[in-house]
């Protein structure tokens, strides 16, 4: 818990324990990338959710990490309902496709498909 808001401590934990998967919000990812020190391991799988993922941050994550996933899910359903793997060619992160046993509907302001 003490390391949750300290980018130096978080990066040290990742390095020390050889972490291969990290889930965090875009705010936390930005904090980690903006902090000096070791980069994310190139083999690290990055899971990003809880907030909208800005395109500039998505590009930075893809450039540093081995694999980056944008995850979406309203609290009412689960932690994640949709996922999309990002690549260096993407202009912006997408919500992606539903996870297994899930259906997504895109509705307008009047709740029409």
PDB file as gemmi writes it, atoms N, CA and C in Angstrom:
CRYST1    1.000    1.000    1.000  90.00  90.00  90.00 P 1                      
ATOM      1  N   UNK A   1       0.819  -1.198   0.000  1.00  0.00           N  
ATOM      2  CA  UNK A   1       0.000   0.000   0.000  1.00  0.00           C  
ATOM      3  C   UNK A   1       0.862   1.261   0.000  1.00  0.00           C  
ATOM      4  N   UNK A   2       1.942   1.250   0.741  1.00  0.00           N  
ATOM      5  CA  UNK A   2       2.811   2.421   0.820  1.00  0.00           C  
ATOM      6  C   UNK A   2       3.430   2.754  -0.535  1.00  0.00           C  
ATOM      7  N   UNK A   3       3.577   1.755  -1.384  1.00  0.00           N  
ATOM      8  CA  UNK A   3       4.200   1.975  -2.689  1.00  0.00           C  
ATOM      9  C   UNK A   3       3.201   2.390  -3.762  1.00  0.00           C  
ATOM     10  N   UNK A   4       1.913   2.340  -3.466  1.00  0.00           N  
ATOM     11  CA  UNK A   4       0.899   2.577  -4.498  1.00  0.00           C  
ATOM     12  C   UNK A   4       0.987   3.945  -5.150  1.00  0.00           C  
ATOM     13  N   UNK A   5       1.455   4.936  -4.441  1.00  0.00           N  
ATOM     14  CA  UNK A   5       1.539   6.292  -4.990  1.00  0.00           C  
ATOM     15  C   UNK A   5       2.984   6.764  -5.121  1.00  0.00           C  
ATOM     16  N   UNK A   6       3.916   5.846  -5.028  1.00  0.00           N  
ATOM     17  CA  UNK A   6       5.337   6.181  -5.121  1.00  0.00           C  
ATOM     18  C   UNK A   6       5.930   5.462  -6.325  1.00  0.00           C  
ATOM     19  N   UNK A   7       6.133   6.181  -7.436  1.00  0.00           N  
ATOM     20  CA  UNK A   7       6.603   5.511  -8.656  1.00  0.00           C  
ATOM     21  C   UNK A   7       7.955   4.829  -8.487  1.00  0.00           C  
ATOM     22  N   UNK A   8       8.846   5.393  -7.693  1.00  0.00           N  
ATOM     23  CA  UNK A   8      10.152   4.756  -7.493  1.00  0.00           C  
ATOM     24  C   UNK A   8       9.987   3.407  -6.791  1.00  0.00           C  
ATOM     25  N   UNK A   9       9.139   3.348  -5.768  1.00  0.00           N  
ATOM     26  CA  UNK A   9       8.909   2.095  -5.055  1.00  0.00           C  
ATOM     27  C   UNK A   9       8.214   1.070  -5.945  1.00  0.00           C  
ATOM     28  N   UNK A  10       7.221   1.520  -6.728  1.00  0.00           N  
ATOM     29  CA  UNK A  10       6.533   0.592  -7.621  1.00  0.00           C  
ATOM     30  C   UNK A  10       7.480   0.005  -8.658  1.00  0.00           C  
ATOM     31  N   UNK A  11       8.304   0.844  -9.264  1.00  0.00           N  
ATOM     32  CA  UNK A  11       9.256   0.347 -10.256  1.00  0.00           C  
ATOM     33  C   UNK A  11      10.260  -0.614  -9.630  1.00  0.00           C  
ATOM     34  N   UNK A  12      10.682  -0.325  -8.396  1.00  0.00           N  
ATOM     35  CA  UNK A  12      11.618  -1.219  -7.708  1.00  0.00           C  
ATOM     36  C   UNK A  12      10.983  -2.586  -7.454  1.00  0.00           C  
ATOM     37  N   UNK A  13       9.712  -2.602  -7.077  1.00  0.00           N  
ATOM     38  CA  UNK A  13       9.006  -3.865  -6.842  1.00  0.00           C  
ATOM     39  C   UNK A  13       8.919  -4.666  -8.142  1.00  0.00           C  
ATOM     40  N   UNK A  14       8.575  -3.992  -9.232  1.00  0.00           N  
ATOM     41  CA  UNK A  14       8.482  -4.660 -10.536  1.00  0.00           C  
ATOM     42  C   UNK A  14       9.816  -5.281 -10.907  1.00  0.00           C  
ATOM     43  N   UNK A  15      10.895  -4.538 -10.739  1.00  0.00           N  
ATOM     44  CA  UNK A  15      12.228  -5.039 -11.079  1.00  0.00           C  
ATOM     45  C   UNK A  15      12.642  -6.192 -10.161  1.00  0.00           C  
ATOM     46  N   UNK A  16      12.458  -6.003  -8.869  1.00  0.00           N  
ATOM     47  CA  UNK A  16      12.914  -6.984  -7.878  1.00  0.00           C  
ATOM     48  C   UNK A  16      12.207  -8.327  -8.031  1.00  0.00           C  
ATOM     49  N   UNK A  17      10.926  -8.302  -8.316  1.00  0.00           N  
ATOM     50  CA  UNK A  17      10.144  -9.533  -8.365  1.00  0.00           C  
ATOM     51  C   UNK A  17       9.903 -10.060  -9.780  1.00  0.00           C  
ATOM     52  N   UNK A  18      10.461  -9.396 -10.771  1.00  0.00           N  
ATOM     53  CA  UNK A  18      10.291  -9.849 -12.148  1.00  0.00           C  
ATOM     54  C   UNK A  18       8.834  -9.890 -12.563  1.00  0.00           C  
ATOM     55  N   UNK A  19       8.089  -8.866 -12.184  1.00  0.00           N  
ATOM     56  CA  UNK A  19       6.659  -8.808 -12.485  1.00  0.00           C  
ATOM     57  C   UNK A  19       6.451  -8.863 -14.001  1.00  0.00           C  
ATOM     58  N   UNK A  20       5.506  -9.697 -14.423  1.00  0.00           N  
ATOM     59  CA  UNK A  20       5.268  -9.842 -15.859  1.00  0.00           C  
ATOM     60  C   UNK A  20       3.898  -9.319 -16.296  1.00  0.00           C  
ATOM     61  N   UNK A  21       2.984  -9.050 -15.343  1.00  0.00           N  
ATOM     62  CA  UNK A  21       1.662  -8.506 -15.640  1.00  0.00           C  
ATOM     63  C   UNK A  21       1.350  -7.444 -14.603  1.00  0.00           C  
ATOM     64  N   UNK A  22       0.946  -6.271 -15.087  1.00  0.00           N  
ATOM     65  CA  UNK A  22       0.580  -5.182 -14.172  1.00  0.00           C  
ATOM     66  C   UNK A  22      -0.742  -4.588 -14.631  1.00  0.00           C  
ATOM     67  N   UNK A  23      -1.674  -4.460 -13.704  1.00  0.00           N  
ATOM     68  CA  UNK A  23      -2.956  -3.801 -13.969  1.00  0.00           C  
ATOM     69  C   UNK A  23      -2.968  -2.484 -13.208  1.00  0.00           C  
ATOM     70  N   UNK A  24      -3.298  -1.397 -13.913  1.00  0.00           N  
ATOM     71  CA  UNK A  24      -3.356  -0.086 -13.273  1.00  0.00           C  
ATOM     72  C   UNK A  24      -4.250   0.846 -14.082  1.00  0.00           C  
ATOM     73  N   UNK A  25      -4.604   1.958 -13.476  1.00  0.00           N  
ATOM     74  CA  UNK A  25      -5.375   2.984 -14.162  1.00  0.00           C  
ATOM     75  C   UNK A  25      -4.444   3.817 -15.039  1.00  0.00           C  
ATOM     76  N   UNK A  26      -4.983   4.535 -16.022  1.00  0.00           N  
ATOM     77  CA  UNK A  26      -4.150   5.434 -16.809  1.00  0.00           C  
ATOM     78  C   UNK A  26      -3.393   6.448 -15.937  1.00  0.00           C  
ATOM     79  N   UNK A  27      -4.012   6.924 -14.884  1.00  0.00           N  
ATOM     80  CA  UNK A  27      -3.326   7.881 -13.994  1.00  0.00           C  
ATOM     81  C   UNK A  27      -2.067   7.266 -13.396  1.00  0.00           C  
ATOM     82  N   UNK A  28      -2.165   6.017 -12.975  1.00  0.00           N  
ATOM     83  CA  UNK A  28      -0.997   5.344 -12.399  1.00  0.00           C  
ATOM     84  C   UNK A  28       0.047   5.073 -13.466  1.00  0.00           C  
ATOM     85  N   UNK A  29      -0.390   4.659 -14.662  1.00  0.00           N  
ATOM     86  CA  UNK A  29       0.574   4.431 -15.742  1.00  0.00           C  
ATOM     87  C   UNK A  29       1.317   5.716 -16.083  1.00  0.00           C  
ATOM     88  N   UNK A  30       0.599   6.824 -16.143  1.00  0.00           N  
ATOM     89  CA  UNK A  30       1.259   8.100 -16.452  1.00  0.00           C  
ATOM     90  C   UNK A  30       2.284   8.444 -15.375  1.00  0.00           C  
ATOM     91  N   UNK A  31       1.914   8.238 -14.104  1.00  0.00           N  
ATOM     92  CA  UNK A  31       2.841   8.492 -13.005  1.00  0.00           C  
ATOM     93  C   UNK A  31       4.108   7.658 -13.176  1.00  0.00           C  
ATOM     94  N   UNK A  32       3.942   6.379 -13.519  1.00  0.00           N  
ATOM     95  CA  UNK A  32       5.108   5.512 -13.686  1.00  0.00           C  
ATOM     96  C   UNK A  32       5.972   5.922 -14.873  1.00  0.00           C  
ATOM     97  N   UNK A  33       5.345   6.243 -15.991  1.00  0.00           N  
ATOM     98  CA  UNK A  33       6.115   6.610 -17.183  1.00  0.00           C  
ATOM     99  C   UNK A  33       6.784   7.968 -17.046  1.00  0.00           C  
ATOM    100  N   UNK A  34       6.174   8.883 -16.304  1.00  0.00           N  
ATOM    101  CA  UNK A  34       6.750  10.216 -16.133  1.00  0.00           C  
ATOM    102  C   UNK A  34       7.901  10.237 -15.133  1.00  0.00           C  
ATOM    103  N   UNK A  35       8.029   9.188 -14.340  1.00  0.00           N  
ATOM    104  CA  UNK A  35       9.070   9.127 -13.318  1.00  0.00           C  
ATOM    105  C   UNK A  35      10.378   8.616 -13.915  1.00  0.00           C  
ATOM    106  N   UNK A  36      11.479   9.257 -13.528  1.00  0.00           N  
ATOM    107  CA  UNK A  36      12.792   8.773 -13.950  1.00  0.00           C  
ATOM    108  C   UNK A  36      13.046   7.409 -13.326  1.00  0.00           C  
ATOM    109  N   UNK A  37      13.986   6.717 -13.874  1.00  0.00           N  
ATOM    110  CA  UNK A  37      14.312   5.399 -13.342  1.00  0.00           C  
ATOM    111  C   UNK A  37      14.132   4.358 -14.421  1.00  0.00           C  
ATOM    112  N   UNK A  38      14.173   3.092 -14.027  1.00  0.00           N  
ATOM    113  CA  UNK A  38      14.099   2.027 -15.030  1.00  0.00           C  
ATOM    114  C   UNK A  38      12.768   2.040 -15.780  1.00  0.00           C  
ATOM    115  N   UNK A  39      12.835   1.677 -17.038  1.00  0.00           N  
ATOM    116  CA  UNK A  39      11.624   1.563 -17.861  1.00  0.00           C  
ATOM    117  C   UNK A  39      10.896   0.283 -17.483  1.00  0.00           C  
ATOM    118  N   UNK A  40       9.683   0.149 -17.955  1.00  0.00           N  
ATOM    119  CA  UNK A  40       8.952  -1.093 -17.764  1.00  0.00           C  
ATOM    120  C   UNK A  40       9.688  -2.204 -18.505  1.00  0.00           C  
ATOM    121  N   UNK A  41       9.691  -3.405 -17.961  1.00  0.00           N  
ATOM    122  CA  UNK A  41      10.327  -4.509 -18.694  1.00  0.00           C  
ATOM    123  C   UNK A  41       9.641  -4.706 -20.050  1.00  0.00           C  
ATOM    124  N   UNK A  42      10.417  -4.943 -21.087  1.00  0.00           N  
ATOM    125  CA  UNK A  42       9.867  -5.107 -22.434  1.00  0.00           C  
ATOM    126  C   UNK A  42       8.941  -6.316 -22.523  1.00  0.00           C  
ATOM    127  N   UNK A  43       9.078  -7.254 -21.605  1.00  0.00           N  
ATOM    128  CA  UNK A  43       8.231  -8.444 -21.623  1.00  0.00           C  
ATOM    129  C   UNK A  43       6.983  -8.289 -20.760  1.00  0.00           C  
ATOM    130  N   UNK A  44       6.771  -7.127 -20.188  1.00  0.00           N  
ATOM    131  CA  UNK A  44       5.663  -6.896 -19.269  1.00  0.00           C  
ATOM    132  C   UNK A  44       4.335  -6.758 -20.016  1.00  0.00           C  
ATOM    133  N   UNK A  45       3.305  -7.426 -19.520  1.00  0.00           N  
ATOM    134  CA  UNK A  45       1.950  -7.290 -20.059  1.00  0.00           C  
ATOM    135  C   UNK A  45       1.259  -6.198 -19.248  1.00  0.00           C  
ATOM    136  N   UNK A  46       0.826  -5.151 -19.925  1.00  0.00           N  
ATOM    137  CA  UNK A  46       0.195  -3.987 -19.305  1.00  0.00           C  
ATOM    138  C   UNK A  46      -1.312  -4.074 -19.483  1.00  0.00           C  
ATOM    139  N   UNK A  47      -2.050  -4.014 -18.377  1.00  0.00           N  
ATOM    140  CA  UNK A  47      -3.506  -3.996 -18.396  1.00  0.00           C  
ATOM    141  C   UNK A  47      -3.941  -2.630 -17.886  1.00  0.00           C  
ATOM    142  N   UNK A  48      -4.720  -1.928 -18.691  1.00  0.00           N  
ATOM    143  CA  UNK A  48      -5.093  -0.556 -18.363  1.00  0.00           C  
ATOM    144  C   UNK A  48      -6.603  -0.426 -18.336  1.00  0.00           C  
ATOM    145  N   UNK A  49      -7.153   0.023 -17.214  1.00  0.00           N  
ATOM    146  CA  UNK A  49      -8.590   0.186 -17.098  1.00  0.00           C  
ATOM    147  C   UNK A  49      -8.950   1.117 -15.958  1.00  0.00           C  
ATOM    148  N   UNK A  50     -10.228   1.323 -15.776  1.00  0.00           N  
ATOM    149  CA  UNK A  50     -10.707   2.160 -14.681  1.00  0.00           C  
ATOM    150  C   UNK A  50     -10.923   3.605 -15.057  1.00  0.00           C  
ATOM    151  N   UNK A  51     -10.321   4.036 -16.140  1.00  0.00           N  
ATOM    152  CA  UNK A  51     -10.457   5.403 -16.671  1.00  0.00           C  
ATOM    153  C   UNK A  51     -10.254   5.313 -18.178  1.00  0.00           C  
ATOM    154  N   UNK A  52     -10.652   6.358 -18.878  1.00  0.00           N  
ATOM    155  CA  UNK A  52     -10.384   6.411 -20.317  1.00  0.00           C  
ATOM    156  C   UNK A  52      -8.876   6.486 -20.536  1.00  0.00           C  
ATOM    157  N   UNK A  53      -8.396   5.746 -21.514  1.00  0.00           N  
ATOM    158  CA  UNK A  53      -6.971   5.718 -21.836  1.00  0.00           C  
ATOM    159  C   UNK A  53      -6.683   6.743 -22.931  1.00  0.00           C  
ATOM    160  N   UNK A  54      -5.985   7.840 -22.592  1.00  0.00           N  
ATOM    161  CA  UNK A  54      -5.680   8.859 -23.604  1.00  0.00           C  
ATOM    162  C   UNK A  54      -4.738   8.306 -24.687  1.00  0.00           C  
ATOM    163  N   UNK A  55      -4.934   8.714 -25.930  1.00  0.00           N  
ATOM    164  CA  UNK A  55      -4.101   8.206 -27.034  1.00  0.00           C  
ATOM    165  C   UNK A  55      -2.603   8.411 -26.816  1.00  0.00           C  
ATOM    166  N   UNK A  56      -2.197   9.563 -26.279  1.00  0.00           N  
ATOM    167  CA  UNK A  56      -0.765   9.800 -26.087  1.00  0.00           C  
ATOM    168  C   UNK A  56      -0.178   8.808 -25.085  1.00  0.00           C  
ATOM    169  N   UNK A  57      -0.914   8.502 -24.036  1.00  0.00           N  
ATOM    170  CA  UNK A  57      -0.442   7.536 -23.041  1.00  0.00           C  
ATOM    171  C   UNK A  57      -0.432   6.128 -23.633  1.00  0.00           C  
ATOM    172  N   UNK A  58      -1.434   5.799 -24.423  1.00  0.00           N  
ATOM    173  CA  UNK A  58      -1.469   4.488 -25.079  1.00  0.00           C  
ATOM    174  C   UNK A  58      -0.227   4.288 -25.941  1.00  0.00           C  
ATOM    175  N   UNK A  59       0.156   5.303 -26.716  1.00  0.00           N  
ATOM    176  CA  UNK A  59       1.353   5.201 -27.563  1.00  0.00           C  
ATOM    177  C   UNK A  59       2.608   4.998 -26.715  1.00  0.00           C  
ATOM    178  N   UNK A  60       2.704   5.718 -25.605  1.00  0.00           N  
ATOM    179  CA  UNK A  60       3.874   5.575 -24.731  1.00  0.00           C  
ATOM    180  C   UNK A  60       3.942   4.172 -24.129  1.00  0.00           C  
ATOM    181  N   UNK A  61       2.813   3.642 -23.717  1.00  0.00           N  
ATOM    182  CA  UNK A  61       2.794   2.296 -23.140  1.00  0.00           C  
ATOM    183  C   UNK A  61       3.188   1.250 -24.173  1.00  0.00           C  
ATOM    184  N   UNK A  62       2.631   1.349 -25.369  1.00  0.00           N  
ATOM    185  CA  UNK A  62       2.959   0.390 -26.430  1.00  0.00           C  
ATOM    186  C   UNK A  62       4.444   0.446 -26.755  1.00  0.00           C  
ATOM    187  N   UNK A  63       5.028   1.634 -26.733  1.00  0.00           N  
ATOM    188  CA  UNK A  63       6.452   1.784 -27.047  1.00  0.00           C  
ATOM    189  C   UNK A  63       7.350   1.128 -25.991  1.00  0.00           C  
ATOM    190  N   UNK A  64       6.879   1.046 -24.752  1.00  0.00           N  
ATOM    191  CA  UNK A  64       7.723   0.517 -23.676  1.00  0.00           C  
ATOM    192  C   UNK A  64       7.429  -0.921 -23.289  1.00  0.00           C  
ATOM    193  N   UNK A  65       6.182  -1.326 -23.342  1.00  0.00           N  
ATOM    194  CA  UNK A  65       5.806  -2.632 -22.809  1.00  0.00           C  
ATOM    195  C   UNK A  65       5.688  -3.676 -23.909  1.00  0.00           C  
ATOM    196  N   UNK A  66       5.743  -4.917 -23.512  1.00  0.00           N  
ATOM    197  CA  UNK A  66       5.632  -6.002 -24.470  1.00  0.00           C  
ATOM    198  C   UNK A  66       4.227  -6.174 -25.019  1.00  0.00           C  
ATOM    199  N   UNK A  67       3.219  -5.922 -24.205  1.00  0.00           N  
ATOM    200  CA  UNK A  67       1.829  -6.130 -24.609  1.00  0.00           C  
ATOM    201  C   UNK A  67       0.959  -5.176 -23.795  1.00  0.00           C  
ATOM    202  N   UNK A  68       0.056  -4.458 -24.466  1.00  0.00           N  
ATOM    203  CA  UNK A  68      -0.807  -3.486 -23.790  1.00  0.00           C  
ATOM    204  C   UNK A  68      -2.259  -3.784 -24.135  1.00  0.00           C  
ATOM    205  N   UNK A  69      -3.100  -3.869 -23.090  1.00  0.00           N  
ATOM    206  CA  UNK A  69      -4.530  -4.123 -23.259  1.00  0.00           C  
ATOM    207  C   UNK A  69      -5.321  -2.988 -22.641  1.00  0.00           C  
ATOM    208  N   UNK A  70      -6.265  -2.438 -23.398  1.00  0.00           N  
ATOM    209  CA  UNK A  70      -7.223  -1.476 -22.870  1.00  0.00           C  
ATOM    210  C   UNK A  70      -8.435  -2.278 -22.417  1.00  0.00           C  
ATOM    211  N   UNK A  71      -8.819  -2.120 -21.164  1.00  0.00           N  
ATOM    212  CA  UNK A  71      -9.904  -2.894 -20.579  1.00  0.00           C  
ATOM    213  C   UNK A  71     -11.025  -1.965 -20.159  1.00  0.00           C  
ATOM    214  N   UNK A  72     -12.253  -2.414 -20.352  1.00  0.00           N  
ATOM    215  CA  UNK A  72     -13.409  -1.602 -19.992  1.00  0.00           C  
ATOM    216  C   UNK A  72     -14.439  -2.473 -19.296  1.00  0.00           C  
ATOM    217  N   UNK A  73     -15.091  -1.905 -18.302  1.00  0.00           N  
ATOM    218  CA  UNK A  73     -16.183  -2.612 -17.660  1.00  0.00           C  
ATOM    219  C   UNK A  73     -16.842  -1.739 -16.618  1.00  0.00           C  
ATOM    220  N   UNK A  74     -18.142  -1.535 -16.740  1.00  0.00           N  
ATOM    221  CA  UNK A  74     -18.836  -0.790 -15.698  1.00  0.00           C  
ATOM    222  C   UNK A  74     -18.898  -1.621 -14.418  1.00  0.00           C  
ATOM    223  N   UNK A  75     -18.875  -0.966 -13.310  1.00  0.00           N  
ATOM    224  CA  UNK A  75     -18.889  -1.638 -12.011  1.00  0.00           C  
ATOM    225  C   UNK A  75     -20.050  -2.613 -11.891  1.00  0.00           C  
ATOM    226  N   UNK A  76     -21.174  -2.289 -12.525  1.00  0.00           N  
ATOM    227  CA  UNK A  76     -22.358  -3.126 -12.394  1.00  0.00           C  
ATOM    228  C   UNK A  76     -22.189  -4.519 -13.008  1.00  0.00           C  
ATOM    229  N   UNK A  77     -21.238  -4.687 -13.912  1.00  0.00           N  
ATOM    230  CA  UNK A  77     -21.092  -5.992 -14.557  1.00  0.00           C  
ATOM    231  C   UNK A  77     -19.933  -6.779 -13.961  1.00  0.00           C  
ATOM    232  N   UNK A  78     -18.778  -6.206 -13.948  1.00  0.00           N  
ATOM    233  CA  UNK A  78     -17.570  -6.883 -13.473  1.00  0.00           C  
ATOM    234  C   UNK A  78     -16.429  -5.885 -13.560  1.00  0.00           C  
ATOM    235  N   UNK A  79     -15.249  -6.335 -13.290  1.00  0.00           N  
ATOM    236  CA  UNK A  79     -14.099  -5.451 -13.446  1.00  0.00           C  
ATOM    237  C   UNK A  79     -13.886  -5.145 -14.928  1.00  0.00           C  
ATOM    238  N   UNK A  80     -13.992  -6.159 -15.784  1.00  0.00           N  
ATOM    239  CA  UNK A  80     -13.820  -5.983 -17.224  1.00  0.00           C  
ATOM    240  C   UNK A  80     -14.985  -6.616 -17.961  1.00  0.00           C  
ATOM    241  N   UNK A  81     -15.441  -5.925 -18.987  1.00  0.00           N  
ATOM    242  CA  UNK A  81     -16.465  -6.482 -19.869  1.00  0.00           C  
ATOM    243  C   UNK A  81     -15.973  -6.547 -21.311  1.00  0.00           C  
ATOM    244  N   UNK A  82     -15.003  -5.698 -21.633  1.00  0.00           N  
ATOM    245  CA  UNK A  82     -14.459  -5.654 -22.992  1.00  0.00           C  
ATOM    246  C   UNK A  82     -12.952  -5.470 -22.911  1.00  0.00           C  
ATOM    247  N   UNK A  83     -12.279  -5.934 -23.969  1.00  0.00           N  
ATOM    248  CA  UNK A  83     -10.824  -5.779 -24.004  1.00  0.00           C  
ATOM    249  C   UNK A  83     -10.371  -5.564 -25.432  1.00  0.00           C  
ATOM    250  N   UNK A  84      -9.248  -4.828 -25.555  1.00  0.00           N  
ATOM    251  CA  UNK A  84      -8.670  -4.569 -26.871  1.00  0.00           C  
ATOM    252  C   UNK A  84      -7.157  -4.498 -26.717  1.00  0.00           C  
ATOM    253  N   UNK A  85      -6.454  -5.319 -27.486  1.00  0.00           N  
ATOM    254  CA  UNK A  85      -4.992  -5.265 -27.471  1.00  0.00           C  
ATOM    255  C   UNK A  85      -4.544  -4.138 -28.382  1.00  0.00           C  
ATOM    256  N   UNK A  86      -3.703  -3.277 -27.847  1.00  0.00           N  
ATOM    257  CA  UNK A  86      -3.208  -2.124 -28.597  1.00  0.00           C  
ATOM    258  C   UNK A  86      -1.947  -2.498 -29.355  1.00  0.00           C  
ATOM    259  N   UNK A  87      -1.736  -1.805 -30.468  1.00  0.00           N  
ATOM    260  CA  UNK A  87      -0.478  -1.971 -31.183  1.00  0.00           C  
ATOM    261  C   UNK A  87       0.055  -0.606 -31.577  1.00  0.00           C  
ATOM    262  N   UNK A  88       1.263  -0.581 -32.053  1.00  0.00           N  
ATOM    263  CA  UNK A  88       1.932   0.683 -32.368  1.00  0.00           C  
ATOM    264  C   UNK A  88       1.241   1.449 -33.485  1.00  0.00           C  
ATOM    265  N   UNK A  89       0.437   0.785 -34.291  1.00  0.00           N  
ATOM    266  CA  UNK A  89      -0.203   1.432 -35.427  1.00  0.00           C  
ATOM    267  C   UNK A  89      -1.515   2.124 -35.054  1.00  0.00           C  
ATOM    268  N   UNK A  90      -2.044   1.864 -33.879  1.00  0.00           N  
ATOM    269  CA  UNK A  90      -3.354   2.399 -33.498  1.00  0.00           C  
ATOM    270  C   UNK A  90      -3.301   3.906 -33.278  1.00  0.00           C  
ATOM    271  N   UNK A  91      -4.288   4.616 -33.815  1.00  0.00           N  
ATOM    272  CA  UNK A  91      -4.393   6.057 -33.595  1.00  0.00           C  
ATOM    273  C   UNK A  91      -4.942   6.368 -32.212  1.00  0.00           C  
ATOM    274  N   UNK A  92      -5.808   5.477 -31.748  1.00  0.00           N  
ATOM    275  CA  UNK A  92      -6.428   5.693 -30.442  1.00  0.00           C  
ATOM    276  C   UNK A  92      -6.843   4.338 -29.874  1.00  0.00           C  
ATOM    277  N   UNK A  93      -6.892   4.229 -28.556  1.00  0.00           N  
ATOM    278  CA  UNK A  93      -7.341   2.965 -27.969  1.00  0.00           C  
ATOM    279  C   UNK A  93      -8.830   2.745 -28.183  1.00  0.00           C  
ATOM    280  N   UNK A  94      -9.214   1.513 -28.425  1.00  0.00           N  
ATOM    281  CA  UNK A  94     -10.609   1.159 -28.626  1.00  0.00           C  
ATOM    282  C   UNK A  94     -11.106   0.363 -27.419  1.00  0.00           C  
ATOM    283  N   UNK A  95     -12.432   0.299 -27.254  1.00  0.00           N  
ATOM    284  CA  UNK A  95     -12.989  -0.540 -26.199  1.00  0.00           C  
ATOM    285  C   UNK A  95     -12.808  -2.008 -26.532  1.00  0.00           C  
ATOM    286  N   UNK A  96     -12.854  -2.335 -27.792  1.00  0.00           N  
ATOM    287  CA  UNK A  96     -12.605  -3.697 -28.208  1.00  0.00           C  
ATOM    288  C   UNK A  96     -13.833  -4.580 -28.190  1.00  0.00           C  
ATOM    289  N   UNK A  97     -13.592  -5.856 -28.042  1.00  0.00           N  
ATOM    290  CA  UNK A  97     -14.641  -6.874 -28.096  1.00  0.00           C  
ATOM    291  C   UNK A  97     -14.997  -7.334 -26.695  1.00  0.00           C  
ATOM    292  N   UNK A  98     -16.215  -7.864 -26.543  1.00  0.00           N  
ATOM    293  CA  UNK A  98     -16.609  -8.355 -25.224  1.00  0.00           C  
ATOM    294  C   UNK A  98     -15.795  -9.576 -24.803  1.00  0.00           C  
ATOM    295  N   UNK A  99     -15.612  -9.723 -23.511  1.00  0.00           N  
ATOM    296  CA  UNK A  99     -14.987 -10.931 -22.988  1.00  0.00           C  
ATOM    297  C   UNK A  99     -15.981 -12.082 -23.139  1.00  0.00           C  
ATOM    298  N   UNK A 100     -15.550 -13.304 -22.893  1.00  0.00           N  
ATOM    299  CA  UNK A 100     -16.411 -14.467 -23.028  1.00  0.00           C  
ATOM    300  C   UNK A 100     -17.695 -14.363 -22.213  1.00  0.00           C  
ATOM    301  N   UNK A 101     -18.771 -14.891 -22.764  1.00  0.00           N  
ATOM    302  CA  UNK A 101     -20.083 -14.923 -22.126  1.00  0.00           C  
ATOM    303  C   UNK A 101     -20.634 -13.519 -21.860  1.00  0.00           C  
ATOM    304  N   UNK A 102     -20.252 -12.563 -22.698  1.00  0.00           N  
ATOM    305  CA  UNK A 102     -20.677 -11.174 -22.537  1.00  0.00           C  
ATOM    306  C   UNK A 102     -21.092 -10.621 -23.890  1.00  0.00           C  
ATOM    307  N   UNK A 103     -22.105  -9.761 -23.905  1.00  0.00           N  
ATOM    308  CA  UNK A 103     -22.552  -9.077 -25.113  1.00  0.00           C  
ATOM    309  C   UNK A 103     -22.510  -7.581 -24.845  1.00  0.00           C  
ATOM    310  N   UNK A 104     -22.041  -6.826 -25.815  1.00  0.00           N  
ATOM    311  CA  UNK A 104     -22.004  -5.366 -25.693  1.00  0.00           C  
ATOM    312  C   UNK A 104     -23.016  -4.746 -26.642  1.00  0.00           C  
ATOM    313  N   UNK A 105     -23.674  -3.706 -26.201  1.00  0.00           N  
ATOM    314  CA  UNK A 105     -24.574  -2.926 -27.038  1.00  0.00           C  
ATOM    315  C   UNK A 105     -24.158  -1.470 -26.945  1.00  0.00           C  
ATOM    316  N   UNK A 106     -24.083  -0.796 -28.069  1.00  0.00           N  
ATOM    317  CA  UNK A 106     -23.786   0.630 -28.094  1.00  0.00           C  
ATOM    318  C   UNK A 106     -25.128   1.354 -28.259  1.00  0.00           C  
ATOM    319  N   UNK A 107     -25.456   2.210 -27.305  1.00  0.00           N  
ATOM    320  CA  UNK A 107     -26.746   2.895 -27.284  1.00  0.00           C  
ATOM    321  C   UNK A 107     -26.559   4.389 -27.408  1.00  0.00           C  
ATOM    322  N   UNK A 108     -27.578   5.055 -27.966  1.00  0.00           N  
ATOM    323  CA  UNK A 108     -27.541   6.504 -28.032  1.00  0.00           C  
ATOM    324  C   UNK A 108     -28.124   7.081 -26.732  1.00  0.00           C  
ATOM    325  N   UNK A 109     -28.275   8.377 -26.680  1.00  0.00           N  
ATOM    326  CA  UNK A 109     -28.790   9.050 -25.496  1.00  0.00           C  
ATOM    327  C   UNK A 109     -30.199   8.652 -25.105  1.00  0.00           C  
ATOM    328  N   UNK A 110     -30.944   8.111 -26.071  1.00  0.00           N  
ATOM    329  CA  UNK A 110     -32.318   7.646 -25.793  1.00  0.00           C  
ATOM    330  C   UNK A 110     -32.370   6.130 -25.563  1.00  0.00           C  
ATOM    331  N   UNK A 111     -31.222   5.522 -25.386  1.00  0.00           N  
ATOM    332  CA  UNK A 111     -31.090   4.080 -25.156  1.00  0.00           C  
ATOM    333  C   UNK A 111     -31.514   3.229 -26.351  1.00  0.00           C  
ATOM    334  N   UNK A 112     -31.374   3.782 -27.559  1.00  0.00           N  
ATOM    335  CA  UNK A 112     -31.612   3.027 -28.787  1.00  0.00           C  
ATOM    336  C   UNK A 112     -30.289   2.472 -29.281  1.00  0.00           C  
ATOM    337  N   UNK A 113     -30.365   1.269 -29.897  1.00  0.00           N  
ATOM    338  CA  UNK A 113     -29.144   0.670 -30.464  1.00  0.00           C  
ATOM    339  C   UNK A 113     -28.545   1.570 -31.522  1.00  0.00           C  
TER     340      UNK A 113                                                      
END                                                                             
